[in-house]
Amino acid sequence: MRLGRWVWMAMGLALPAIAAAQERQNYFNDPLLQVTSAVAGCPAPRPPAMTPEELRAAAHVRAQHGGSCYRAGRCRLPDSYLYDREIIPRVQLYLRQDGRFDNTTVWALGERRLVTLMGCVQSQEQALAMEHAVLLVDDVMGVINYLMVGTAGAPQYTTTDTTTDKPTKAP
């Protein structure tokens, strides 16, 4: 009888932790697409997600950043985040058609007309060439280059350990 009570208590403690882990969502629908896939073993980035608490903290900042572009006359749309769902598929198409990046594994994340490149390339020169190519895509305001040469070492971006599904971050 006592053992049964301990099992129920353990389950009661574990369920909130499981529920909290499941609360992470991509509330803002920030697009993340795999652009290329030739390098085996390249660490995949963790998809954009946040908790409801992080959402509340980010909402004001995102509203400020999103609208400032339009108010300054640098954007045709009233919120710079509205561009991202169009930009990232165009980045994917552009890099795939370019041909210079077929031997890479890269993901592109869009947030406020900024494109974050994450993944594995063959050389530092190739990483810079990809960054410059993405800057040519219409409506891209800037590129954050987190590309790594090869698969050795820790990436500069948050990844998901596929065996535990826990986020890992490079130091």
C-alpha positions as CSV (number, residue, x, y, z in Angstrom):
1,M,0.0,0.0,0.0
2,R,2.8,2.4,0.9
3,L,4.6,1.7,-2.4
4,G,1.4,2.6,-4.3
5,R,1.3,6.0,-2.6
6,W,4.9,6.7,-3.5
7,V,4.2,5.9,-7.1
8,W,1.3,8.3,-7.2
9,M,3.4,11.0,-5.5
10,A,6.2,10.5,-8.0
11,M,3.7,10.8,-10.9
12,G,2.2,13.9,-9.4
13,L,5.7,15.5,-9.3
14,A,6.6,14.3,-12.8
15,L,3.4,15.4,-14.6
16,P,3.9,19.2,-14.1
17,A,7.5,18.9,-15.4
18,I,6.3,17.1,-18.5
19,A,3.5,19.6,-19.0
20,A,6.0,22.5,-18.6
21,A,8.3,20.9,-21.2
22,Q,5.4,20.6,-23.7
23,E,4.4,24.3,-23.2
24,R,7.2,25.4,-25.5
25,Q,5.7,26.5,-28.8
26,N,6.6,28.6,-31.8
27,Y,4.0,31.2,-30.9
28,F,5.2,33.8,-33.5
29,N,5.5,31.2,-36.3
30,D,9.1,32.2,-36.9
31,P,10.1,30.1,-40.0
32,L,12.9,27.6,-39.9
33,L,13.7,25.6,-43.1
34,Q,16.4,23.2,-43.9
35,V,18.0,24.6,-47.0
36,T,20.5,21.9,-47.9
37,S,21.3,18.4,-46.5
38,A,24.6,17.0,-47.8
39,V,26.7,16.8,-44.7
40,A,25.9,13.8,-42.5
41,G,26.0,14.4,-38.8
42,C,25.6,18.1,-38.9
43,P,23.9,19.3,-35.6
44,A,20.3,20.4,-36.2
45,P,19.2,23.6,-34.7
46,R,16.4,23.6,-32.1
47,P,13.2,24.9,-33.7
48,P,12.2,28.3,-32.4
49,A,9.9,28.0,-29.4
50,M,9.2,29.6,-26.0
51,T,7.2,29.2,-22.9
52,P,4.1,31.3,-22.2
53,E,6.2,33.3,-19.7
54,E,8.9,33.9,-22.4
55,L,6.1,34.9,-24.8
56,R,4.8,37.6,-22.5
57,A,8.4,39.0,-22.1
58,A,9.1,39.0,-25.8
59,A,5.7,40.4,-27.0
60,H,6.5,44.0,-26.2
61,V,10.0,43.9,-27.7
62,R,8.8,42.2,-30.8
63,A,6.0,44.8,-31.2
64,Q,8.5,47.6,-30.9
65,H,11.1,46.1,-33.3
66,G,8.5,45.0,-35.8
67,G,6.8,48.4,-36.2
68,S,9.9,50.6,-36.0
69,C,10.9,49.6,-39.5
70,Y,7.6,50.7,-41.0
71,R,7.5,53.9,-38.9
72,A,11.0,54.8,-40.2
73,G,9.9,54.3,-43.8
74,R,12.2,51.3,-44.4
75,C,9.5,48.7,-44.8
76,R,6.4,48.6,-46.9
77,L,4.6,46.2,-44.5
78,P,3.5,47.5,-41.0
79,D,5.5,44.8,-39.2
80,S,8.9,43.6,-40.2
81,Y,8.1,40.1,-38.9
82,L,5.5,39.7,-41.7
83,Y,8.3,39.4,-44.3
84,D,9.8,36.3,-42.7
85,R,7.3,33.7,-44.0
86,E,8.1,34.9,-47.6
87,I,11.8,35.5,-47.2
88,I,12.9,32.0,-45.8
89,P,11.4,30.0,-48.7
90,R,13.0,32.4,-51.1
91,V,16.4,32.0,-49.3
92,Q,16.0,28.2,-49.6
93,L,15.2,28.4,-53.3
94,Y,18.0,30.8,-54.1
95,L,20.7,28.8,-52.3
96,R,19.5,25.5,-53.8
97,Q,19.5,27.0,-57.3
98,D,22.9,28.7,-56.8
99,G,24.8,25.4,-57.0
100,R,27.8,26.4,-54.9
101,F,26.2,25.1,-51.7
102,D,25.1,21.6,-52.7
103,N,27.7,20.0,-50.5
104,T,26.5,21.7,-47.2
105,T,23.8,21.1,-44.6
106,V,22.2,24.4,-43.6
107,W,19.0,25.7,-42.0
108,A,17.7,29.2,-42.3
109,L,15.7,31.0,-39.6
110,G,13.8,34.2,-40.2
111,E,13.1,36.8,-37.6
112,R,12.4,40.5,-38.4
113,R,14.0,40.3,-41.9
114,L,17.1,38.9,-40.4
115,V,18.2,35.5,-41.7
116,T,20.1,33.2,-39.3
117,L,22.2,30.6,-41.1
118,M,23.0,27.5,-39.0
119,G,24.7,24.3,-40.1
120,C,27.8,22.8,-41.7
121,V,29.8,24.0,-44.7
122,Q,33.1,22.9,-46.3
123,S,35.1,26.0,-45.7
124,Q,35.1,29.5,-44.1
125,E,35.1,30.9,-47.7
126,Q,31.9,28.9,-48.5
127,A,30.3,30.2,-45.3
128,L,31.0,33.8,-46.3
129,A,29.9,33.2,-49.9
130,M,26.6,31.9,-48.5
131,E,26.1,34.9,-46.2
132,H,26.7,37.3,-49.2
133,A,24.3,35.3,-51.4
134,V,21.5,35.5,-48.8
135,L,22.0,39.3,-48.6
136,L,21.0,39.4,-52.3
137,V,17.5,38.0,-51.5
138,D,14.9,40.6,-51.7
139,D,13.7,42.0,-48.3
140,V,16.6,40.5,-46.3
141,M,17.9,43.2,-44.0
142,G,20.9,41.2,-42.6
143,V,22.4,37.8,-42.0
144,I,23.6,36.2,-38.8
145,N,26.2,33.6,-39.8
146,Y,26.4,30.6,-37.4
147,L,27.8,28.2,-40.0
148,M,30.5,25.9,-38.9
149,V,33.2,24.2,-41.0
150,G,32.6,20.5,-40.9
151,T,30.9,18.7,-38.0
152,A,33.6,18.7,-35.4
153,G,33.3,21.1,-32.5
154,A,30.3,22.8,-30.9
155,P,28.0,24.9,-33.0
156,Q,27.2,28.5,-32.1
157,Y,23.5,27.8,-32.1
158,T,21.2,25.9,-29.8
159,T,20.7,22.3,-30.9
160,T,18.4,19.5,-29.9
161,D,20.1,16.3,-28.7
162,T,18.0,13.8,-30.6
163,T,18.5,11.1,-27.9
164,T,17.1,13.2,-25.1
165,D,15.3,16.1,-26.9
166,K,17.0,18.5,-24.5
167,P,18.4,21.7,-25.8
168,T,22.1,22.1,-25.8
169,K,24.0,25.3,-26.3
170,A,27.6,25.9,-27.2
171,P,29.6,27.6,-24.5
